Amino acid sequence: MPRRTTPARVMIVEDSAVVRRLLTHIVAGDPRLTVAAAVASAEEAIAAIPSVRPDVISMDIRLPGIDGLEATRRIMADHPTPIVVISASIDRGELGNSMDALRAGALSVVEKPVGLADAAYVQVAAEIRTQLAIMSEVAVVRRRMREPALSPPVMPPRTRAPRVLLVAASTGGPPALARLFAALPADFPLPILLVQHMGAGFMQGFANWLGSVVPQQVELARHGDLPRPGTIHVAPGDSHLTIGRAGTMTVSTDPPVGGQRPSATRLIESGATALDGAALAIVLTGMGDDGGAGVQTLLAAGGSAVAEDATTAVVYGMPAAAQRAGALSLPLGMIGPHVRRIVERRA
């Protein structure tokens, strides 16, 4: 896909005049972006989209009248446009709605800026600019194509029976994860370790939300704990998650790998080094190539790996890297059944 040669047109939807001005200032400070419109309500945004034709929308969740969640649903149904949700990470109710907005079609969630004097302002502003610029390049559609009918894949005989499921996702991850885990039973016999790229302040709320929409137990991983079958252990914010030879989880703040902490590559590599390849890795939608090197290491150790196919991935970056490393490529709807077959064969 050719990269944009003109600044991306941003529509800001925010009811607070103070925050709206702050977001306008943040967007105006990036040559990749330009403010096409700044409105105070979802109703104004929905009415203006046909004439403004934004490349990306900055969406507040807590709005008067139609809230950001319902606005996301309507926009994705009638005028599909990349949406970045701006959320107060400490507000549990708002974060839950933000996660639901991702299921409705929004692409990512970033932290709402507090003010120019806030200690985290520079970091938060940079993340907002980066997400808006990157998401403006994502092609979204009203209705995804029907997933192709493929023959059920067979696990190669040389792969080791997995003792743990290692899952990684980034942009577009929450709804994909919800669908994947919903296809697995509540009493899934393997522990699940998960890396989801998301701001550190969102991770507890993300774990709470995921636990409310999937049949398994969900919790933030704790250093030194044994992972439990049927439980999804989520990497805490800004921390690597790996599994050790004793079978316990390690949570660390070692340097980022490829710019990522938590790192999908670190997680998946640990399945090769600590479990001698007795792991199954799944790499879902996401930007960049995190996880690809880990998949290569895991496969060399006799493990197995699956990458989400381009027909269903919101962003085909991480899955493409995993597929190039040797992972089996499957549409999202086929990954859960494939995992069940592998586990049943193991039993």
C-alpha positions in Angstrom: 0.0 0.0 0.0 1.5 3.4 -1.0 2.2 5.7 1.9 0.3 8.9 2.3 1.9 11.9 0.6 -0.3 14.6 2.2 -1.1 15.1 5.9 -3.8 12.8 7.2 -7.1 14.6 7.9 -8.1 14.2 11.5 -11.6 14.7 12.9 -11.5 15.3 16.7 -14.7 14.3 18.6 -14.5 15.6 22.2 -17.1 17.3 24.3 -14.7 19.1 26.7 -13.6 22.4 25.1 -10.3 22.3 27.1 -9.4 18.7 25.9 -10.6 19.5 22.4 -8.2 22.5 22.2 -5.4 20.3 23.7 -6.0 17.6 21.1 -6.0 20.2 18.3 -2.7 21.5 19.6 -1.3 17.9 19.7 -2.4 17.1 16.2 -1.2 20.5 14.8 2.3 19.7 16.1 2.8 16.8 13.8 3.5 17.4 10.1 1.9 14.0 9.3 -1.5 15.3 10.5 -3.9 18.2 10.0 -7.1 19.0 11.9 -10.0 18.7 9.4 -12.7 19.2 12.1 -13.1 19.4 15.8 -16.6 18.8 17.1 -18.2 18.5 20.5 -20.7 15.6 20.0 -21.2 12.4 18.1 -24.2 13.8 16.4 -22.1 16.6 14.9 -19.4 14.1 13.9 -21.8 11.7 12.1 -23.4 14.6 10.2 -20.1 16.1 9.2 -18.3 13.0 8.0 -19.6 13.0 4.4 -18.4 16.6 3.8 -15.3 16.5 6.0 -14.1 13.1 4.8 -11.6 12.5 7.5 -8.8 10.0 7.1 -8.9 9.2 10.9 -11.1 10.1 13.8 -10.1 10.8 17.4 -13.1 9.6 19.4 -14.0 10.4 23.0 -16.1 7.7 24.6 -18.0 9.7 27.2 -20.1 12.1 25.1 -23.5 13.8 25.7 -26.3 12.2 23.7 -24.9 9.5 21.5 -21.8 8.2 23.3 -18.6 7.2 21.6 -19.4 3.5 21.6 -22.6 4.0 19.7 -21.0 6.6 17.4 -18.3 4.0 16.5 -20.9 1.5 15.6 -22.8 3.9 13.4 -19.7 5.3 11.7 -18.3 1.8 10.9 -21.7 0.8 9.5 -22.3 3.8 7.4 -19.0 5.6 6.8 -16.2 3.2 7.6 -13.3 5.3 8.9 -10.3 4.5 11.1 -11.1 5.4 14.7 -8.7 5.9 17.6 -10.5 6.0 20.9 -9.2 8.6 23.4 -9.9 7.2 26.9 -9.2 8.0 30.5 -7.3 4.9 31.5 -8.1 5.2 35.2 -11.9 5.3 34.6 -13.1 1.6 34.7 -16.5 2.3 33.1 -15.1 4.4 30.3 -12.4 1.8 29.6 -15.0 -1.0 29.3 -16.8 1.1 26.7 -13.5 1.7 25.0 -12.9 -2.0 24.7 -16.4 -2.5 23.3 -15.7 0.2 20.8 -12.7 -1.9 19.6 -15.1 -4.8 19.1 -17.4 -2.4 17.1 -14.5 -1.5 14.7 -12.3 1.1 16.4 -8.6 0.3 15.8 -6.8 1.3 19.0 -7.2 3.0 22.4 -4.8 5.7 23.7 -4.7 7.6 26.9 -6.4 11.0 27.1 -4.1 13.9 27.7 -4.4 15.8 31.0 -2.6 19.0 30.2 0.6 20.6 29.1 1.9 20.7 32.7 1.3 17.0 33.3 4.5 14.9 33.7 3.3 12.4 31.1 2.1 14.9 28.6 5.0 14.5 26.1 4.7 10.7 26.1 0.9 10.8 25.8 1.0 13.4 23.0 3.6 11.4 21.1 1.5 8.2 21.4 -1.7 10.0 20.2 0.2 11.5 17.2 1.7 8.1 16.3 -1.5 6.2 16.5 -3.5 8.8 14.5 -0.8 8.8 11.8 -0.5 5.1 11.6 -4.2 4.3 11.8 -5.0 6.8 9.0 -3.2 4.4 6.7 -5.4 1.4 7.7 -8.1 0.4 5.2 -11.3 -0.3 7.0 -14.5 -1.7 5.4 -18.1 -1.8 6.2 -18.3 -5.6 6.2 -15.4 -8.0 6.0 -15.2 -10.6 3.3 -16.4 -14.0 4.1 -13.6 -16.1 5.4 -12.5 -18.7 2.8 -13.4 -22.3 3.3 -10.3 -24.3 3.8 -9.6 -27.9 4.6 -8.9 -28.5 8.3 -5.2 -28.2 8.8 -3.3 -31.1 10.3 -0.5 -30.7 12.9 2.7 -32.1 11.4 3.9 -35.2 13.2 7.2 -33.7 14.1 5.8 -31.0 16.4 5.8 -31.5 20.1 2.6 -31.7 22.1 2.1 -28.2 23.6 2.1 -27.6 27.3 1.1 -24.0 27.0 -0.6 -21.6 24.6 1.3 -18.4 23.8 -0.8 -15.7 22.2 0.3 -12.2 20.9 -1.7 -9.3 19.4 -1.4 -5.6 18.9 -3.6 -3.3 16.8 -7.1 -4.8 16.4 -6.2 -7.3 19.0 -9.0 -7.1 21.6 -11.9 -8.1 19.3 -9.7 -10.8 17.7 -8.8 -12.2 21.1 -12.4 -12.1 22.2 -13.3 -14.2 19.2 -10.4 -16.6 19.5 -10.9 -17.4 23.2 -14.7 -17.6 22.8 -14.0 -20.6 20.5 -12.2 -22.4 23.2 -13.9 -24.1 26.2 -13.9 -22.6 29.7 -12.0 -25.7 30.9 -9.3 -25.4 28.2 -6.6 -27.8 29.4 -3.6 -25.6 28.7 -2.4 -22.4 30.5 -2.6 -19.3 28.2 0.0 -16.6 28.3 -0.9 -13.4 26.4 0.9 -10.3 25.2 -1.3 -7.5 24.0 0.4 -4.3 23.0 -1.5 -1.5 24.8 -0.7 1.4 27.1 0.4 0.4 30.6 -2.5 2.2 32.2 -5.0 0.2 30.3 -3.9 -3.3 31.1 -5.8 -4.0 34.3 -9.0 -2.7 32.7 -8.3 -4.7 29.5 -7.9 -7.9 31.6 -11.2 -7.1 33.4 -12.9 -6.5 30.1 -11.6 -9.6 28.4 -12.7 -11.7 31.4 -16.2 -10.4 30.9 -16.5 -11.5 27.3 -14.7 -14.9 27.2 -15.4 -18.2 29.1 -11.9 -18.5 30.6 -10.6 -16.8 33.7 -8.4 -13.8 32.9 -5.9 -12.1 35.2 -2.7 -10.1 35.0 0.3 -12.4 35.2 2.3 -12.4 38.5 6.0 -13.0 38.7 6.8 -16.5 40.1 3.3 -17.9 39.8 2.5 -21.2 38.0 0.2 -20.6 35.1 -3.1 -22.4 35.4 -5.0 -24.4 32.8 -8.0 -22.6 31.5 -6.7 -19.2 32.7 -5.5 -16.4 30.4 -2.4 -14.7 32.1 -2.0 -11.2 30.6 1.4 -9.5 30.5 1.2 -6.5 32.8 1.8 -3.0 31.3 5.3 -2.2 30.2 6.6 -5.6 31.4 7.9 -8.7 29.5 6.1 -12.0 30.2 8.0 -15.3 29.8 7.8 -18.9 31.1 10.7 -20.5 32.8 12.1 -24.0 33.0 10.4 -24.6 36.4 7.1 -23.8 34.7 6.6 -20.5 36.5 6.0 -17.1 34.9 8.6 -14.4 34.8 7.5 -10.8 34.7 10.4 -8.4 34.1 11.3 -4.9 33.0 14.3 -6.0 30.9 15.0 -3.6 27.9 12.4 -3.6 25.1 12.9 -6.0 22.2 12.4 -4.4 18.9 10.9 -1.4 20.6 8.3 -3.5 22.4 7.8 -4.3 26.1 6.0 -6.6 26.5 7.5 -8.4 23.6 5.7 -11.2 21.7 9.1 -12.5 20.6 10.4 -12.8 24.2 7.2 -14.7 25.2 7.3 -17.1 22.2 11.1 -17.7 22.5 10.6 -18.7 26.1 8.4 -21.6 24.9 11.4 -22.9 22.9 14.1 -22.4 25.5 12.2 -23.2 28.7 9.8 -25.9 27.4 12.0 -27.3 24.6 9.5 -26.4 22.0 6.4 -27.8 23.8 4.3 -24.8 23.1 1.8 -23.5 20.5 2.1 -19.9 19.5 -0.7 -17.8 18.0 0.1 -14.4 16.4 -2.9 -12.2 15.6 -3.4 -8.8 14.0 -0.9 -6.1 14.8 1.6 -3.6 13.4 5.3 -4.3 13.0 7.0 -7.7 13.2 7.0 -8.5 16.9 6.7 -12.3 17.4 8.2 -13.3 14.0 11.7 -14.1 15.4 10.1 -15.9 18.3 8.1 -18.1 16.0 11.2 -19.0 14.1 13.0 -20.1 17.3 9.9 -22.0 18.5 9.5 -24.0 15.3 13.2 -24.9 15.2 12.7 -26.4 18.7 9.8 -28.5 17.5 6.9 -26.3 18.6 4.0 -25.1 16.4 2.7 -21.7 15.5 -0.3 -20.2 13.8 -0.6 -16.7 12.2 -3.9 -14.9 11.5 -4.5 -14.8 7.7 -4.5 -11.5 5.8 -8.2 -12.0 5.0 -9.2 -11.3 8.6 -6.3 -9.4 10.2 -7.1 -5.7 10.8 -3.3 -5.0 10.3 -1.3 -7.7 8.6 2.1 -6.9 10.1 2.8 -9.2 13.0 1.0 -12.1 11.4 2.9 -11.6 8.2 6.2 -11.8 10.1 5.1 -15.0 11.8 3.9 -16.5 8.5 7.3 -15.7 6.9 8.9 -17.4 9.9 7.0 -20.6 9.1 3.7 -20.3 11.0 0.6 -21.8 9.5 -1.7 -19.0 8.2 -5.4 -19.3 9.0 -8.4 -17.0 9.0 -9.4 -16.0 12.6 -12.5 -18.1 12.6 -10.4 -21.3 11.9 -7.8 -20.8 14.6 -9.9 -21.8 17.6 -11.0 -25.1 16.0 -7.4 -25.8 14.9 -6.2 -25.3 18.5 -8.9 -27.6 19.8 -7.8 -30.3 17.4 -4.2 -30.0 18.5 -5.1 -30.2 22.1 -7.4 -33.2 21.5 -4.7 -34.9 19.7 -2.4 -34.2 22.6 -4.9 -35.8 25.0 
